[in-house]
Amino acid sequence: METMTISQLSKAFDVSTRMLRYYERMGLLASHRKEDYAYRMYDEIAVRRLQQIIVLRKLHIPLKQIAFIFEDKEQVDTLNIFQENIIEIEDEINALSTIRDILNVFVSRLSISLQNNIRLDLLEDSELIKVVDTLCLSKLNLKGERSMNELNRAYETLNKNLEVRMVLLPPCTVASYHYVGENPEEVVGEQMSKFVQDNKIYEIKPDARMFGFNHPNPSEDREFHGYEDLITIPEDMEVCAPFTKKFFKGGLYAAHTITFPNFNEWSDLAEWVHNSDKYEANYSELGEEIMGGCLEEHLNWIYSAHMGWPENGIDGQLDLLLPVRLLTTK
């Protein structure tokens, strides 16, 4: 098997190059370089390792547990990890069973009411409440307060639908740093961390925020892609090269929080907006070269950069921000 470039591997397995680099930083994946060749190269061993990672992730095994699995020569920890995940899945199955059985009771009661031309009030019908109170499940005794508590827990366990909220970013002054080359996100992040520390941004602007976006996007037509960060700063602050002072016009965004590096959820957010009956995407006229105006905000990044936390930007949470506007009614 011939070696593959990072772009070829990304395309073959439908994972982002950013995620591949993250796997390398975690020690899950290894690459090498050919002399006088800029791209990362992956051999057959690395490709098989990536296949293993993808399979384990589809089994909902967290990345930190995957790292333990790869280091577990005796496979005792691997067995424990799999057993722990089976227990979590069984909890989800029990939660689904709870909700299914309650819905079956509702269906039965509603069917009887419809046959008798009676409108059933789910909140007031004493007979229905009585049925729910006496509902007996295999592992749950749904009576009184416990009935509601168990249902709440089942709901929390299963409530994994995409959570999207609307965020209105106000106009603001920002300091920008842009870099095109290898590992642009890391290079830009390091420069911005130094900028925050040198200028004591957290002290002079405690509500400062940091946004990032591809500039330009990764492409097979170019050797490197770029990344740009924007940090909100006081309006009267002077900014020296290589940083640039800009004005950010703000706008309305659909926001979804992810844990790094689950950037695959960008497609889920885009689908949510596409299916919305209230909002539509409002992509930038500058187009795909800057992610269509989409932004990535590292939550609490300014504070952690100010404190000099070495893990900053790796294990944290991010907001994916997709520009939207209200649908016009005719």
Disulfide bonds with the S-S distance in Angstrom:
none
